[in-house]
Amino acid sequence: MGFFLVGILLWSLVIAAVVLAIVGFWRKSWQALAWSGIALLPPMLLIFMGEEGTWFRLSILLPLLLFIAAFLMKQQKIQSS
């Protein structure tokens, strides 16, 4: 039962991250993108830390790209105001 609950938790984090990323890019909200990266970090860290191979290590790039996009959006809003 514990493994099942962990799976539900990780998949709910992935779904929440996808929804937040869509909302963040649609409304140009850096906060939504940052929370999307935070929500996606635990599942991707678990994949990254597994010893499966090189391609699975690239999974950590998605949360990092979301953090970079949030940072760039925040900088763009600071410069425009």
N, CA, C and O atoms as a printed pandas DataFrame, in Angstrom:
     atom_number atom_name residue_name chain_id  residue_number  x_coord  y_coord  z_coord
0              1         N          MET        A               1    0.815   -1.192    0.000
1              2        CA          MET        A               1    0.000    0.000    0.000
2              3         C          MET        A               1    0.863    1.263    0.000
3              4         O          MET        A               1    0.487    2.271   -0.597
4              5         N          GLY        A               2    2.015    1.209    0.666
5              6        CA          GLY        A               2    2.895    2.369    0.728
6              7         C          GLY        A               2    3.451    2.741   -0.628
7              8         O          GLY        A               2    3.562    3.923   -0.952
8              9         N          PHE        A               3    3.805    1.734   -1.434
9             10        CA          PHE        A               3    4.336    1.989   -2.765
10            11         C          PHE        A               3    3.269    2.636   -3.644
11            12         O          PHE        A               3    3.569    3.515   -4.451
12            13         N          PHE        A               4    2.043    2.202   -3.484
13            14        CA          PHE        A               4    0.926    2.767   -4.236
14            15         C          PHE        A               4    0.717    4.240   -3.891
15            16         O          PHE        A               4    0.496    5.058   -4.784
16            17         N          LEU        A               5    0.784    4.582   -2.616
17            18        CA          LEU        A               5    0.601    5.968   -2.185
18            19         C          LEU        A               5    1.732    6.866   -2.673
19            20         O          LEU        A               5    1.499    8.020   -3.032
20            21         N          VAL        A               6    2.948    6.346   -2.688
21            22        CA          VAL        A               6    4.075    7.120   -3.210
22            23         C          VAL        A               6    3.879    7.378   -4.697
23            24         O          VAL        A               6    4.166    8.471   -5.185
24            25         N          GLY        A               7    3.392    6.378   -5.411
25            26        CA          GLY        A               7    3.112    6.557   -6.836
26            27         C          GLY        A               7    2.049    7.610   -7.083
27            28         O          GLY        A               7    2.180    8.436   -7.986
28            29         N          ILE        A               8    0.996    7.579   -6.278
29            30        CA          ILE        A               8   -0.057    8.594   -6.414
30            31         C          ILE        A               8    0.510    9.984   -6.128
31            32         O          ILE        A               8    0.204   10.938   -6.843
32            33         N          LEU        A               9    1.325   10.101   -5.096
33            34        CA          LEU        A               9    1.928   11.386   -4.754
34            35         C          LEU        A               9    2.811   11.910   -5.890
35            36         O          LEU        A               9    2.718   13.081   -6.261
36            37         N          LEU        A              10    3.663   11.048   -6.438
37            38        CA          LEU        A              10    4.571   11.490   -7.498
38            39         C          LEU        A              10    3.813   11.861   -8.768
39            40         O          LEU        A              10    4.144   12.854   -9.416
40            41         N          TRP        A              11    2.808   11.080   -9.130
41            42        CA          TRP        A              11    2.036   11.411  -10.329
42            43         C          TRP        A              11    1.209   12.665  -10.131
43            44         O          TRP        A              11    1.020   13.438  -11.070
44            45         N          SER        A              12    0.714   12.878   -8.921
45            46        CA          SER        A              12   -0.031   14.116   -8.684
46            47         C          SER        A              12    0.895   15.329   -8.757
47            48         O          SER        A              12    0.478   16.398   -9.202
48            49         N          LEU        A              13    2.144   15.175   -8.326
49            50        CA          LEU        A              13    3.115   16.266   -8.465
50            51         C          LEU        A              13    3.415   16.549   -9.935
51            52         O          LEU        A              13    3.546   17.707  -10.331
52            53         N          VAL        A              14    3.523   15.504  -10.737
53            54        CA          VAL        A              14    3.791   15.697  -12.171
54            55         C          VAL        A              14    2.609   16.396  -12.836
55            56         O          VAL        A              14    2.802   17.320  -13.627
56            57         N          ILE        A              15    1.397   15.968  -12.525
57            58        CA          ILE        A              15    0.207   16.591  -13.110
58            59         C          ILE        A              15    0.098   18.055  -12.672
59            60         O          ILE        A              15   -0.204   18.927  -13.487
60            61         N          ALA        A              16    0.343   18.323  -11.386
61            62        CA          ALA        A              16    0.298   19.700  -10.891
62            63         C          ALA        A              16    1.368   20.555  -11.575
63            64         O          ALA        A              16    1.124   21.719  -11.889
64            65         N          ALA        A              17    2.538   19.987  -11.803
65            66        CA          ALA        A              17    3.612   20.734  -12.458
66            67         C          ALA        A              17    3.250   21.075  -13.898
67            68         O          ALA        A              17    3.533   22.178  -14.364
68            69         N          VAL        A              18    2.629   20.140  -14.600
69            70        CA          VAL        A              18    2.231   20.398  -15.984
70            71         C          VAL        A              18    1.162   21.494  -16.034
71            72         O          VAL        A              18    1.233   22.398  -16.867
72            73         N          VAL        A              19    0.185   21.411  -15.150
73            74        CA          VAL        A              19   -0.874   22.429  -15.110
74            75         C          VAL        A              19   -0.279   23.798  -14.773
75            76         O          VAL        A              19   -0.620   24.797  -15.407
76            77         N          LEU        A              20    0.601   23.842  -13.785
77            78        CA          LEU        A              20    1.214   25.119  -13.404
78            79         C          LEU        A              20    2.095   25.676  -14.516
79            80         O          LEU        A              20    2.151   26.891  -14.708
80            81         N          ALA        A              21    2.783   24.807  -15.249
81            82        CA          ALA        A              21    3.616   25.279  -16.359
82            83         C          ALA        A              21    2.750   25.875  -17.466
83            84         O          ALA        A              21    3.091   26.911  -18.035
84            85         N          ILE        A              22    1.634   25.222  -17.770
85            86        CA          ILE        A              22    0.735   25.756  -18.799
86            87         C          ILE        A              22    0.174   27.109  -18.368
87            88         O          ILE        A              22    0.149   28.055  -19.156
88            89         N          VAL        A              23   -0.277   27.199  -17.115
89            90        CA          VAL        A              23   -0.809   28.466  -16.600
90            91         C          VAL        A              23    0.285   29.532  -16.569
91            92         O          VAL        A              23    0.033   30.693  -16.889
92            93         N          GLY        A              24    1.495   29.140  -16.186
93            94        CA          GLY        A              24    2.597   30.095  -16.110
94            95         C          GLY        A              24    2.973   30.676  -17.457
95            96         O          GLY        A              24    3.216   31.878  -17.572
96            97         N          PHE        A              25    3.022   29.830  -18.482
97            98        CA          PHE        A              25    3.354   30.348  -19.808
98            99         C          PHE        A              25    2.186   31.113  -20.416
99           100         O          PHE        A              25    2.395   32.076  -21.153
100          101         N          TRP        A              26    0.967   30.698  -20.119
101          102        CA          TRP        A              26   -0.211   31.359  -20.673
102          103         C          TRP        A              26   -0.394   32.757  -20.095
103          104         O          TRP        A              26   -0.662   33.710  -20.827
104          105         N          ARG        A              27   -0.249   32.875  -18.779
105          106        CA          ARG        A              27   -0.440   34.166  -18.118
106          107         C          ARG        A              27    0.863   34.923  -17.894
107          108         O          ARG        A              27    0.863   36.009  -17.315
108          109         N          LYS        A              28    1.962   34.357  -18.348
109          110        CA          LYS        A              28    3.291   34.939  -18.164
110          111         C          LYS        A              28    3.569   35.216  -16.688
111          112         O          LYS        A              28    3.975   36.314  -16.308
112          113         N          SER        A              29    3.337   34.186  -15.864
113          114        CA          SER        A              29    3.506   34.289  -14.418
114          115         C          SER        A              29    4.768   33.535  -14.000
115          116         O          SER        A              29    4.845   32.313  -14.126
116          117         N          TRP        A              30    5.743   34.271  -13.507
117          118        CA          TRP        A              30    6.977   33.609  -13.086
118          119         C          TRP        A              30    6.759   32.803  -11.816
119          120         O          TRP        A              30    7.469   31.824  -11.583
120          121         N          GLN        A              31    5.790   33.192  -10.985
121          122        CA          GLN        A              31    5.513   32.431   -9.765
122          123         C          GLN        A              31    4.979   31.037  -10.102
123          124         O          GLN        A              31    5.375   30.051   -9.481
124          125         N          ALA        A              32    4.086   30.958  -11.077
125          126        CA          ALA        A              32    3.537   29.661  -11.476
126          127         C          ALA        A              32    4.633   28.771  -12.061
127          128         O          ALA        A              32    4.649   27.564  -11.824
128          129         N          LEU        A              33    5.545   29.367  -12.824
129          130        CA          LEU        A              33    6.643   28.568  -13.381
130          131         C          LEU        A              33    7.590   28.091  -12.290
131          132         O          LEU        A              33    8.086   26.966  -12.345
132          133         N          ALA        A              34    7.840   28.931  -11.308
133          134        CA          ALA        A              34    8.720   28.521  -10.207
134          135         C          ALA        A              34    8.080   27.390   -9.406
135          136         O          ALA        A              34    8.760   26.427   -9.052
136          137         N          TRP        A              35    6.781   27.491   -9.116
137          138        CA          TRP        A              35    6.097   26.409   -8.389
138          139         C          TRP        A              35    6.006   25.147   -9.233
139          140         O          TRP        A              35    6.004   24.038   -8.700
140          141         N          SER        A              36    5.930   25.314  -10.535
141          142        CA          SER        A              36    5.935   24.148  -11.413
142          143         C          SER        A              36    7.278   23.418  -11.330
143          144         O          SER        A              36    7.323   22.189  -11.278
144          145         N          GLY        A              37    8.355   24.175  -11.317
145          146        CA          GLY        A              37    9.680   23.562  -11.169
146          147         C          GLY        A              37    9.848   22.887   -9.822
147          148         O          GLY        A              37   10.453   21.819   -9.727
148          149         N          ILE        A              38    9.307   23.516   -8.769
149          150        CA          ILE        A              38    9.394   22.929   -7.433
150          151         C          ILE        A              38    8.587   21.634   -7.374
151          152         O          ILE        A              38    9.033   20.654   -6.776
152          153         N          ALA        A              39    7.408   21.620   -7.985
153          154        CA          ALA        A              39    6.574   20.416   -7.969
154          155         C          ALA        A              39    7.181   19.295   -8.797
155          156         O          ALA        A              39    6.991   18.121   -8.482
156          157         N          LEU        A              40    7.902   19.640   -9.842
157          158        CA          LEU        A              40    8.490   18.627  -10.714
158          159         C          LEU        A              40    9.830   18.117  -10.195
159          160         O          LEU        A              40   10.311   17.078  -10.647
160          161         N          LEU        A              41   10.427   18.821   -9.270
161          162        CA          LEU        A              41   11.752   18.451   -8.784
162          163         C          LEU        A              41   11.809   17.082   -8.090
163          164         O          LEU        A              41   12.693   16.298   -8.435
164          165         N          PRO        A              42   10.930   16.739   -7.136
165          166        CA          PRO        A              42   11.053   15.424   -6.485
166          167         C          PRO        A              42   10.918   14.220   -7.430
167          168         O          PRO        A              42   11.729   13.299   -7.339
168          169         N          PRO        A              43    9.917   14.191   -8.342
169          170        CA          PRO        A              43    9.870   13.036   -9.249
170          171         C          PRO        A              43   11.093   12.944  -10.165
171          172         O          PRO        A              43   11.608   11.856  -10.421
172          173         N          MET        A              44   11.544   14.089  -10.648
173          174        CA          MET        A              44   12.695   14.062  -11.549
174          175         C          MET        A              44   13.995   13.728  -10.813
175          176         O          MET        A              44   14.894   13.113  -11.385
176          177         N          LEU        A              45   14.091   14.135   -9.543
177          178        CA          LEU        A              45   15.268   13.755   -8.751
178          179         C          LEU        A              45   15.312   12.252   -8.523
179          180         O          LEU        A              45   16.386   11.651   -8.544
180          181         N          LEU        A              46   14.156   11.644   -8.308
181          182        CA          LEU        A              46   14.120   10.189   -8.143
182          183         C          LEU        A              46   14.560    9.477   -9.417
183          184         O          LEU        A              46   15.276    8.477   -9.355
184          185         N          ILE        A              47   14.137    9.987  -10.570
185          186        CA          ILE        A              47   14.572    9.396  -11.836
186          187         C          ILE        A              47   16.060    9.652  -12.042
187          188         O          ILE        A              47   16.789    8.764  -12.483
188          189         N          PHE        A              48   16.510   10.858  -11.726
189          190        CA          PHE        A              48   17.915   11.232  -11.903
190          191         C          PHE        A              48   18.841   10.388  -11.039
191          192         O          PHE        A              48   19.920    9.993  -11.480
192          193         N          MET        A              49   18.416   10.109   -9.801
193          194        CA          MET        A              49   19.277    9.388   -8.870
194          195         C          MET        A              49   19.289    7.886   -9.118
195          196         O          MET        A              49   20.120    7.176   -8.552
196          197         N          GLY        A              50   18.385    7.392   -9.952
197          198        CA          GLY        A              50   18.406    5.977  -10.301
198          199         C          GLY        A              50   19.597    5.668  -11.195
199          200         O          GLY        A              50   20.095    6.549  -11.896
200          201         N          GLU        A              51   20.037    4.465  -11.174
201          202        CA          GLU        A              51   21.215    4.054  -11.954
202          203         C          GLU        A              51   20.799    3.408  -13.267
203          204         O          GLU        A              51   21.273    2.321  -13.596
204          205         N          GLU        A              52   19.926    4.055  -14.019
205          206        CA          GLU        A              52   19.394    3.466  -15.239
206          207         C          GLU        A              52   20.233    3.777  -16.474
207          208         O          GLU        A              52   20.319    2.946  -17.377
208          209         N          GLY        A              53   20.832    4.914  -16.532
209          210        CA          GLY        A              53   21.619    5.252  -17.707
210          211         C          GLY        A              53   21.676    6.754  -17.927
211          212         O          GLY        A              53   21.121    7.544  -17.164
212          213         N          THR        A              54   22.364    7.114  -18.993
213          214        CA          THR        A              54   22.622    8.516  -19.283
214          215         C          THR        A              54   21.353    9.275  -19.642
215          216         O          THR        A              54   21.191   10.422  -19.222
216          217         N          TRP        A              55   20.459    8.678  -20.396
217          218        CA          TRP        A              55   19.269    9.393  -20.834
218          219         C          TRP        A              55   18.350    9.732  -19.666
219          220         O          TRP        A              55   17.665   10.755  -19.695
220          221         N          PHE        A              56   18.327    8.890  -18.647
221          222        CA          PHE        A              56   17.501    9.190  -17.485
222          223         C          PHE        A              56   18.095   10.326  -16.655
223          224         O          PHE        A              56   17.367   11.005  -15.930
224          225         N          ARG        A              57   19.377   10.536  -16.752
225          226        CA          ARG        A              57   20.006   11.646  -16.039
226          227         C          ARG        A              57   19.602   12.996  -16.631
227          228         O          ARG        A              57   19.709   14.023  -15.961
228          229         N          LEU        A              58   19.146   12.997  -17.864
229          230        CA          LEU        A              58   18.709   14.248  -18.499
230          231         C          LEU        A              58   17.350   14.711  -17.976
231          232         O          LEU        A              58   16.914   15.818  -18.290
232          233         N          SER        A              59   16.677   13.875  -17.183
233          234        CA          SER        A              59   15.356   14.247  -16.665
234          235         C          SER        A              59   15.426   15.443  -15.720
235          236         O          SER        A              59   14.424   16.131  -15.528
236          237         N          ILE        A              60   16.574   15.698  -15.136
237          238        CA          ILE        A              60   16.715   16.818  -14.206
238          239         C          ILE        A              60   16.712   18.159  -14.949
239          240         O          ILE        A              60   16.558   19.211  -14.328
240          241         N          LEU        A              61   16.881   18.123  -16.266
241          242        CA          LEU        A              61   16.921   19.370  -17.030
242          243         C          LEU        A              61   15.566   20.069  -17.093
243          244         O          LEU        A              61   15.513   21.296  -17.173
244          245         N          LEU        A              62   14.478   19.313  -17.058
245          246        CA          LEU        A              62   13.159   19.936  -17.167
246          247         C          LEU        A              62   12.853   20.883  -16.003
247          248         O          LEU        A              62   12.429   22.011  -16.256
248          249         N          PRO        A              63   13.049   20.482  -14.731
249          250        CA          PRO        A              63   12.832   21.465  -13.659
250          251         C          PRO        A              63   13.804   22.638  -13.730
251          252         O          PRO        A              63   13.434   23.770  -13.419
252          253         N          LEU        A              64   15.037   22.376  -14.135
253          254        CA          LEU        A              64   16.007   23.459  -14.260
254          255         C          LEU        A              64   15.590   24.456  -15.344
255          256         O          LEU        A              64   15.756   25.664  -15.177
256          257         N          LEU        A              65   15.050   23.948  -16.447
257          258        CA          LEU        A              65   14.575   24.842  -17.499
258          259         C          LEU        A              65   13.386   25.674  -17.031
259          260         O          LEU        A              65   13.253   26.837  -17.413
260          261         N          LEU        A              66   12.524   25.089  -16.210
261          262        CA          LEU        A              66   11.405   25.845  -15.666
262          263         C          LEU        A              66   11.891   26.941  -14.722
263          264         O          LEU        A              66   11.360   28.052  -14.734
264          265         N          PHE        A              67   12.905   26.631  -13.897
265          266        CA          PHE        A              67   13.469   27.654  -13.011
266          267         C          PHE        A              67   14.127   28.773  -13.811
267          268         O          PHE        A              67   14.006   29.943  -13.450
268          269         N          ILE        A              68   14.818   28.429  -14.885
269          270        CA          ILE        A              68   15.460   29.437  -15.730
270          271         C          ILE        A              68   14.405   30.315  -16.402
271          272         O          ILE        A              68   14.567   31.533  -16.482
272          273         N          ALA        A              69   13.321   29.693  -16.887
273          274        CA          ALA        A              69   12.248   30.466  -17.519
274          275         C          ALA        A              69   11.588   31.401  -16.510
275          276         O          ALA        A              69   11.257   32.538  -16.845
276          277         N          ALA        A              70   11.394   30.933  -15.279
277          278        CA          ALA        A              70   10.808   31.790  -14.241
278          279         C          ALA        A              70   11.732   32.961  -13.933
279          280         O          ALA        A              70   11.274   34.093  -13.776
280          281         N          PHE        A              71   13.025   32.693  -13.846
281          282        CA          PHE        A              71   13.989   33.759  -13.576
282          283         C          PHE        A              71   14.002   34.789  -14.704
283          284         O          PHE        A              71   14.023   35.993  -14.448
284          285         N          LEU        A              72   13.989   34.318  -15.945
285          286        CA          LEU        A              72   14.005   35.243  -17.076
286          287         C          LEU        A              72   12.721   36.068  -17.143
287          288         O          LEU        A              72   12.762   37.255  -17.467
288          289         N          MET        A              73   11.579   35.441  -16.837
289          290        CA          MET        A              73   10.323   36.196  -16.821
290          291         C          MET        A              73   10.325   37.251  -15.729
291          292         O          MET        A              73    9.826   38.359  -15.926
292          293         N          LYS        A              74   10.882   36.910  -14.585
293          294        CA          LYS        A              74   10.943   37.878  -13.492
294          295         C          LYS        A              74   11.855   39.047  -13.862
295          296         O          LYS        A              74   11.525   40.201  -13.591
296          297         N          GLN        A              75   12.984   38.755  -14.473
297          298        CA          GLN        A              75   13.889   39.815  -14.888
298          299         C          GLN        A              75   13.241   40.703  -15.944
299          300         O          GLN        A              75   13.433   41.919  -15.939
300          301         N          GLN        A              76   12.480   40.102  -16.840
301          302        CA          GLN        A              76   11.811   40.865  -17.887
302          303         C          GLN        A              76   10.747   41.784  -17.274
303          304         O          GLN        A              76   10.581   42.916  -17.727
304          305         N          LYS        A              77   10.033   41.316  -16.262
305          306        CA          LYS        A              77    9.028   42.155  -15.613
306          307         C          LYS        A              77    9.680   43.285  -14.834
307          308         O          LYS        A              77    9.138   44.389  -14.783
308          309         N          ILE        A              78   10.834   43.029  -14.225
309          310        CA          ILE        A              78   11.532   44.082  -13.483
310          311         C          ILE        A              78   12.020   45.166  -14.438
311          312         O          ILE        A              78   11.917   46.353  -14.129
312          313         N          GLN        A              79   12.546   44.776  -15.585
313          314        CA          GLN        A              79   13.062   45.756  -16.549
314          315         C          GLN        A              79   11.952   46.561  -17.204
315          316         O          GLN        A              79   12.145   47.726  -17.552
316          317         N          SER        A              80   10.778   45.935  -17.374
317          318        CA          SER        A              80    9.688   46.657  -18.057
318          319         C          SER        A              80    8.964   47.625  -17.107
319          320         O          SER        A              80    8.275   48.534  -17.571
320          321         N          SER        A              81    9.109   47.445  -15.788
321          322        CA          SER        A              81    8.420   48.370  -14.887
322          323         C          SER        A              81    9.308   49.483  -14.380
323          324         O          SER        A              81    8.855   50.332  -13.613
